[in-house]
Amino acid sequence: NAGVTQTPKFHILKIGQSMTLQCTQDMNHNYMYWYRQDPGMGLKLIYYSVGAGITDKGEVPNGYNVSRSTTEDFPLRLELAAPSQTSVYFCASSLHDPTGNTIYFGEGSWLTVV
Amino acid sequence: TQLLEQSPQFLSIQEGENLTVYCNSSSVFSSLQWYRQEPGEGPVLLVTVVTGGEVKKLKRLTFQFGDARKDSSLHITAAQPGDTGLYLCAGERGSQGNLIFGKGTKLSVKP
């Protein structure tokens, strides 16, 4: 039962470097999301996608980019990493239909920018 | 601007006690979800409430959605150490499935 899989689990990045957080889901969900969770601040939506080829900004998109070339994959790209991007990143997916919208989260990716 | 206010932020109780966590907003939500998150893991959905005034029970957990769909509460009866974790409420606005999360309530239940 894979569900939502994120890689890497932990990563240290230097200021100004770039990297991609990978996310894949095997539940054929149409919706996918990227959230970041800072200590004591809850989760904030970075980007989301309602289907392959469609992406949209969430609450805190600056410094990030996403793509959704397939239903399964939703990578998050960090360009020119900054210390403010040190956080825990969660990818999530859901089957958004008239019966409901249960969101399944991955286990998280801990990113430190130094 | 924090649209969803959760209280209390921290709660430490003894096994067997009851507790209530509150989630309040000035905004109306189409649905409200409660999640539980353990250290090193992602949030796991406990329940979704959709209708104003709705009450849902999950074993010792009782969830209520306010009549105006602006607030919600989670009540745990006879708390157990296994209930320890971070409880998050999240409101859904519109039809895109985007959730606005509260900051969470960190619950510790001591044996």
Interface residues (C-beta under 8 A of the other chain):
Chain A: V4 Y31 Y33 Y35 G40 M41 G42 L43 K44 L45 Y48 V50 D56 G58 E59 F90 A92 S94 H96 G100 N101 T102 I103 Y104 F105 G106 E107 G108
Chain B: L4 Q9 S31 Q33 G40 E41 G42 P43 V44 L45 T48 L88 A90 E92 Q96 G97 N98 L99 I100 F101 G102 K103 G104
